Amino acid sequence: MDDPWAWLAAGWKDLWRAPLYSLAYGLVFAGTGAILTGGLWLFDLLAWVPALAACFVLVGPIMAFGLYEISRRHEAGEPLDWRGIVLVRAPSYIQLGLICFLLLFIALVWMRAATLIYALFTYGVYMPLDKFAAFAIGTAQGLGLLAVGSVIGAALGLLTFAVSALSIPILMRHPTDAITALVASVGTLFRAPGPMLLWAWLIAVMSFFGLATFFLGLIVVFPLLGHATWHAYRGLVVDSDCKPSVG
């Protein structure tokens, strides 16, 4: 149960070994979220910000490639350069793309589910953010919307975590297929549920903090979690056979 804290500590160390590279990734990630939120504000759709924020977190592992590569290079003693970090090499881009497609599909399922939940509980009537907030916490329908949305969102978030916790770093380092990487990632959750669920909880809490600070906190939180994820992979996967080292 102490391992997730050790991963965070190692990630924090990596973050400040090359802050220019790491914080640049955090700035791009947070800036993208701010721009999307600004677009919703422009079209008077701010009530959709919570659903967008959840979707944004679901696809976060796809945007963390460069952070995994930074940690890998730190570990191997290799120099850093923008080209190698932005255009990360992988044994098979096709297999890596399959995992990315799966994460995007889960995000699309969440957006569709959020749309249906909203329509069911509000009878299809769109509300501005202030009215929606009053509706959500002051009416039975609103509380039902929050409860159902939270349960479905948590389930999809846990699915995303199980799929992506180790699979993307595995495919960046090992010449294996997406199914093997996915099985290794999901299998680790079942073999070590305590540490992995603690790790999922830490990711959720830190991501919530980053979002609650109007994306500013994500400038640090996103690279920290990306680097820590690499160390989680290094601590949980046996290099020789690409299988979980716990069980």
QUIDA-V743789 format. One record per residue. N is the residue number from 1. RES is the residue in one small letter. PSI is psi as a letter, one per 30 degrees, with the letter a starting at -180 (NA if undefined). OMEGA is omega in whole degrees, -180 to 180 (* if undefined). BURIAL is # if it has 24 or more other ideal C-beta (glycine too) atoms within 12 Angstrom, else .. Layout:
N	RES	PSI	OMEGA	BURIAL
N	RES	PSI	OMEGA	BURIAL
This chain:
1	m	f	178	.
2	d	f	-174	.
3	d	e	180	#
4	p	e	178	#
5	w	e	177	.
6	a	e	177	.
7	w	e	178	#
8	l	e	180	#
9	a	e	178	.
10	a	e	177	#
11	g	e	178	#
12	w	e	178	#
13	k	e	178	#
14	d	e	-179	#
15	l	e	-175	#
16	w	g	172	.
17	r	e	178	.
18	a	i	-173	#
19	p	e	-180	.
20	l	e	-179	.
21	y	e	-175	#
22	s	e	-178	#
23	l	f	175	#
24	a	e	176	#
25	y	e	178	#
26	g	e	-180	#
27	l	e	178	.
28	v	e	-179	#
29	f	e	180	#
30	a	e	180	#
31	g	e	177	.
32	t	e	178	#
33	g	e	179	#
34	a	e	179	#
35	i	e	179	.
36	l	e	177	#
37	t	e	176	#
38	g	e	177	.
39	g	e	176	.
40	l	e	178	#
41	w	e	-179	.
42	l	e	-179	.
43	f	g	177	.
44	d	h	-180	.
45	l	h	-175	.
46	l	f	178	#
47	a	f	-180	#
48	w	f	-178	#
49	v	e	179	#
50	p	e	179	#
51	a	e	178	#
52	l	e	-180	#
53	a	e	178	#
54	a	e	178	#
55	c	e	-179	#
56	f	e	179	#
57	v	e	-179	#
58	l	e	-178	#
59	v	g	-180	#
60	g	e	-179	#
61	p	f	179	#
62	i	e	-177	#
63	m	f	-175	#
64	a	g	-179	#
65	f	e	-176	#
66	g	e	179	#
67	l	e	175	#
68	y	e	-179	#
69	e	e	177	#
70	i	e	179	#
71	s	e	179	#
72	r	e	-179	#
73	r	e	175	#
74	h	e	-178	#
75	e	e	-177	.
76	a	f	-178	.
77	g	g	-179	.
78	e	k	179	.
79	p	l	179	.
80	l	k	172	#
81	d	k	-174	.
82	w	e	-177	.
83	r	e	-178	.
84	g	f	-178	.
85	i	e	179	#
86	v	e	179	.
87	l	i	-175	.
88	v	k	177	#
89	r	k	178	.
90	a	k	180	#
91	p	e	-180	.
92	s	j	178	.
93	y	f	179	.
94	i	e	180	.
95	q	e	177	#
96	l	e	179	#
97	g	e	179	.
98	l	e	177	#
99	i	e	178	#
100	c	e	178	#
101	f	e	179	.
102	l	e	179	#
103	l	e	178	#
104	l	e	178	#
105	f	e	178	.
106	i	e	178	#
107	a	e	178	#
108	l	e	176	.
109	v	e	179	#
110	w	e	-179	#
111	m	e	178	#
112	r	e	179	.
113	a	e	179	#
114	a	e	178	#
115	t	e	-179	#
116	l	e	179	.
117	i	e	180	#
118	y	e	-179	#
119	a	e	-178	.
120	l	e	-174	.
121	f	f	179	#
122	t	g	-179	#
123	y	h	176	.
124	g	g	-179	.
125	v	j	180	.
126	y	k	180	.
127	m	k	170	#
128	p	l	-173	.
129	l	e	-177	.
130	d	e	178	.
131	k	e	179	.
132	f	e	179	#
133	a	e	178	.
134	a	e	179	.
135	f	e	-173	#
136	a	e	-176	#
137	i	f	-175	.
138	g	g	-180	.
139	t	l	179	.
140	a	e	179	.
141	q	e	180	#
142	g	e	178	#
143	l	e	175	.
144	g	e	177	.
145	l	e	-180	#
146	l	e	-178	#
147	a	e	-179	.
148	v	e	179	.
149	g	e	180	#
150	s	e	-180	.
151	v	e	-180	.
152	i	e	179	#
153	g	e	179	#
154	a	e	179	.
155	a	e	179	.
156	l	e	177	#
157	g	e	178	#
158	l	e	176	#
159	l	e	178	#
160	t	e	179	#
161	f	e	-178	#
162	a	e	-178	#
163	v	e	-169	#
164	s	f	-175	#
165	a	e	-178	#
166	l	f	-169	#
167	s	e	-178	#
168	i	e	174	#
169	p	e	178	#
170	i	e	-177	#
171	l	f	175	#
172	m	f	-172	#
173	r	f	-173	#
174	h	k	175	#
175	p	i	-178	.
176	t	a	-177	#
177	d	l	-176	.
178	a	e	-179	#
179	i	e	179	.
180	t	e	179	#
181	a	e	180	#
182	l	e	180	#
183	v	e	178	#
184	a	e	-179	#
185	s	e	-180	#
186	v	e	-179	#
187	g	e	179	#
188	t	e	178	#
189	l	e	-180	#
190	f	e	-179	.
191	r	e	-180	.
192	a	i	-174	#
193	p	e	-178	.
194	g	d	180	.
195	p	e	-177	#
196	m	e	178	#
197	l	e	174	.
198	l	e	178	#
199	w	e	177	#
200	a	e	179	#
201	w	e	178	.
202	l	e	178	#
203	i	e	-179	#
204	a	e	-178	#
205	v	e	-178	.
206	m	e	177	#
207	s	e	177	#
208	f	e	177	.
209	f	e	-180	.
210	g	e	179	#
211	l	e	-178	#
212	a	f	178	.
213	t	g	-180	.
214	f	h	176	.
215	f	f	-179	#
216	l	e	180	.
217	g	f	-180	#
218	l	f	178	#
219	i	e	177	#
220	v	e	-175	#
221	v	e	-176	#
222	f	e	177	#
223	p	e	178	#
224	l	e	179	#
225	l	e	178	#
226	g	e	178	#
227	h	e	-180	#
228	a	e	178	#
229	t	e	177	#
230	w	e	-179	#
231	h	f	173	#
232	a	e	177	#
233	y	e	-178	#
234	r	f	-180	#
235	g	f	-172	#
236	l	f	-174	#
237	v	k	176	#
238	v	k	-176	.
239	d	e	-171	.
240	s	e	-176	.
241	d	g	177	.
242	c	h	178	#
243	k	l	178	.
244	p	k	-179	#
245	s	g	177	.
246	v	l	179	.
247	g	NA	*	.
